[in-house]
Amino acid sequence: MALEPKTFMRLMEKRIGFTKEDKDILKLHANWGKEIAGEMADYFYAHLSRDSETNTILNNTAGRIHRLRETFIQWFHEMFTGMDDWGDTYAERRWRIGIVHVRIGISPQHVVPAMATVVHEVGKRIKTDGKEEALRDALSRICMIDLAFIEQAYIEVSSTAVLKETGWTEGLFKRLVTTGVGTL
């Protein structure tokens, strides 16, 4: 069940409809994205800090929240630049970000609402700053791709752990999951 980041990236681009035009508009506004990244980090972490579970995770070790905030700012700006035109390097970095979320315990149930807050706030800034709606749409699409990496990291790590621990085959595991869903 090992995920191949560049293949997953191409699949998500296709499924979400992330186009060359989206990439062009994001690149065009890369400086603006860098300018507002700190503000968006503030919204993101303010949202996460309101939940006692995520607040504990964020402040578990000295300096963690500061490091995470700096990583967020870099991540946010990278959505505008694409690093390598949203290629292999971008995909590998997004995969590693997903794995870090799994490692520190910030699950999709926390990240998705926090990201929705950021998408909402950046949408307001786009309007306030007189930017075109196409920018909001492009940014929303790349955010969804990045969220898909985080969600997939949880699935891959969980599945791999179960297969390793039990010795089951991937086919058996998928059949058990499919059968098990019928009991919910």
Secondary structure as a PSIPRED ss2 file (coil, helix, strand):
# PSIPRED VFORMAT (PSIPRED V4.0)

   1 M C   1.000  0.000  0.000
   2 A C   1.000  0.000  0.000
   3 L C   1.000  0.000  0.000
   4 E C   1.000  0.000  0.000
   5 P H   0.000  1.000  0.000
   6 K H   0.000  1.000  0.000
   7 T H   0.000  1.000  0.000
   8 F H   0.000  1.000  0.000
   9 M H   0.000  1.000  0.000
  10 R H   0.000  1.000  0.000
  11 L H   0.000  1.000  0.000
  12 M H   0.000  1.000  0.000
  13 E H   0.000  1.000  0.000
  14 K H   0.000  1.000  0.000
  15 R H   0.000  1.000  0.000
  16 I H   0.000  1.000  0.000
  17 G C   1.000  0.000  0.000
  18 F C   1.000  0.000  0.000
  19 T C   1.000  0.000  0.000
  20 K H   0.000  1.000  0.000
  21 E H   0.000  1.000  0.000
  22 D H   0.000  1.000  0.000
  23 K H   0.000  1.000  0.000
  24 D H   0.000  1.000  0.000
  25 I H   0.000  1.000  0.000
  26 L H   0.000  1.000  0.000
  27 K H   0.000  1.000  0.000
  28 L H   0.000  1.000  0.000
  29 H C   1.000  0.000  0.000
  30 A H   0.000  1.000  0.000
  31 N H   0.000  1.000  0.000
  32 W H   0.000  1.000  0.000
  33 G H   0.000  1.000  0.000
  34 K H   0.000  1.000  0.000
  35 E H   0.000  1.000  0.000
  36 I H   0.000  1.000  0.000
  37 A H   0.000  1.000  0.000
  38 G H   0.000  1.000  0.000
  39 E H   0.000  1.000  0.000
  40 M H   0.000  1.000  0.000
  41 A H   0.000  1.000  0.000
  42 D H   0.000  1.000  0.000
  43 Y H   0.000  1.000  0.000
  44 F H   0.000  1.000  0.000
  45 Y H   0.000  1.000  0.000
  46 A H   0.000  1.000  0.000
  47 H H   0.000  1.000  0.000
  48 L H   0.000  1.000  0.000
  49 S H   0.000  1.000  0.000
  50 R C   1.000  0.000  0.000
  51 D C   1.000  0.000  0.000
  52 S H   0.000  1.000  0.000
  53 E H   0.000  1.000  0.000
  54 T H   0.000  1.000  0.000
  55 N H   0.000  1.000  0.000
  56 T H   0.000  1.000  0.000
  57 I H   0.000  1.000  0.000
  58 L H   0.000  1.000  0.000
  59 N C   1.000  0.000  0.000
  60 N C   1.000  0.000  0.000
  61 T C   1.000  0.000  0.000
  62 A C   1.000  0.000  0.000
  63 G C   1.000  0.000  0.000
  64 R H   0.000  1.000  0.000
  65 I H   0.000  1.000  0.000
  66 H H   0.000  1.000  0.000
  67 R H   0.000  1.000  0.000
  68 L H   0.000  1.000  0.000
  69 R H   0.000  1.000  0.000
  70 E H   0.000  1.000  0.000
  71 T H   0.000  1.000  0.000
  72 F H   0.000  1.000  0.000
  73 I H   0.000  1.000  0.000
  74 Q H   0.000  1.000  0.000
  75 W H   0.000  1.000  0.000
  76 F H   0.000  1.000  0.000
  77 H H   0.000  1.000  0.000
  78 E H   0.000  1.000  0.000
  79 M H   0.000  1.000  0.000
  80 F H   0.000  1.000  0.000
  81 T H   0.000  1.000  0.000
  82 G H   0.000  1.000  0.000
  83 M H   0.000  1.000  0.000
  84 D H   0.000  1.000  0.000
  85 D H   0.000  1.000  0.000
  86 W C   1.000  0.000  0.000
  87 G C   1.000  0.000  0.000
  88 D H   0.000  1.000  0.000
  89 T H   0.000  1.000  0.000
  90 Y H   0.000  1.000  0.000
  91 A H   0.000  1.000  0.000
  92 E H   0.000  1.000  0.000
  93 R H   0.000  1.000  0.000
  94 R H   0.000  1.000  0.000
  95 W H   0.000  1.000  0.000
  96 R H   0.000  1.000  0.000
  97 I H   0.000  1.000  0.000
  98 G H   0.000  1.000  0.000
  99 I H   0.000  1.000  0.000
 100 V H   0.000  1.000  0.000
 101 H H   0.000  1.000  0.000
 102 V H   0.000  1.000  0.000
 103 R H   0.000  1.000  0.000
 104 I H   0.000  1.000  0.000
 105 G C   1.000  0.000  0.000
 106 I C   1.000  0.000  0.000
 107 S C   1.000  0.000  0.000
 108 P H   0.000  1.000  0.000
 109 Q H   0.000  1.000  0.000
 110 H H   0.000  1.000  0.000
 111 V H   0.000  1.000  0.000
 112 V H   0.000  1.000  0.000
 113 P H   0.000  1.000  0.000
 114 A H   0.000  1.000  0.000
 115 M H   0.000  1.000  0.000
 116 A H   0.000  1.000  0.000
 117 T H   0.000  1.000  0.000
 118 V H   0.000  1.000  0.000
 119 V H   0.000  1.000  0.000
 120 H H   0.000  1.000  0.000
 121 E H   0.000  1.000  0.000
 122 V H   0.000  1.000  0.000
 123 G H   0.000  1.000  0.000
 124 K H   0.000  1.000  0.000
 125 R H   0.000  1.000  0.000
 126 I H   0.000  1.000  0.000
 127 K H   0.000  1.000  0.000
 128 T H   0.000  1.000  0.000
 129 D C   1.000  0.000  0.000
 130 G C   1.000  0.000  0.000
 131 K C   1.000  0.000  0.000
 132 E C   1.000  0.000  0.000
 133 E H   0.000  1.000  0.000
 134 A H   0.000  1.000  0.000
 135 L H   0.000  1.000  0.000
 136 R H   0.000  1.000  0.000
 137 D H   0.000  1.000  0.000
 138 A H   0.000  1.000  0.000
 139 L H   0.000  1.000  0.000
 140 S H   0.000  1.000  0.000
 141 R H   0.000  1.000  0.000
 142 I H   0.000  1.000  0.000
 143 C H   0.000  1.000  0.000
 144 M H   0.000  1.000  0.000
 145 I H   0.000  1.000  0.000
 146 D H   0.000  1.000  0.000
 147 L H   0.000  1.000  0.000
 148 A H   0.000  1.000  0.000
 149 F H   0.000  1.000  0.000
 150 I H   0.000  1.000  0.000
 151 E H   0.000  1.000  0.000
 152 Q H   0.000  1.000  0.000
 153 A H   0.000  1.000  0.000
 154 Y H   0.000  1.000  0.000
 155 I H   0.000  1.000  0.000
 156 E H   0.000  1.000  0.000
 157 V H   0.000  1.000  0.000
 158 S H   0.000  1.000  0.000
 159 S H   0.000  1.000  0.000
 160 T H   0.000  1.000  0.000
 161 A H   0.000  1.000  0.000
 162 V H   0.000  1.000  0.000
 163 L H   0.000  1.000  0.000
 164 K H   0.000  1.000  0.000
 165 E H   0.000  1.000  0.000
 166 T H   0.000  1.000  0.000
 167 G C   1.000  0.000  0.000
 168 W C   1.000  0.000  0.000
 169 T C   1.000  0.000  0.000
 170 E H   0.000  1.000  0.000
 171 G H   0.000  1.000  0.000
 172 L H   0.000  1.000  0.000
 173 F H   0.000  1.000  0.000
 174 K H   0.000  1.000  0.000
 175 R H   0.000  1.000  0.000
 176 L H   0.000  1.000  0.000
 177 V H   0.000  1.000  0.000
 178 T H   0.000  1.000  0.000
 179 T H   0.000  1.000  0.000
 180 G H   0.000  1.000  0.000
 181 V H   0.000  1.000  0.000
 182 G C   1.000  0.000  0.000
 183 T C   1.000  0.000  0.000
 184 L C   1.000  0.000  0.000
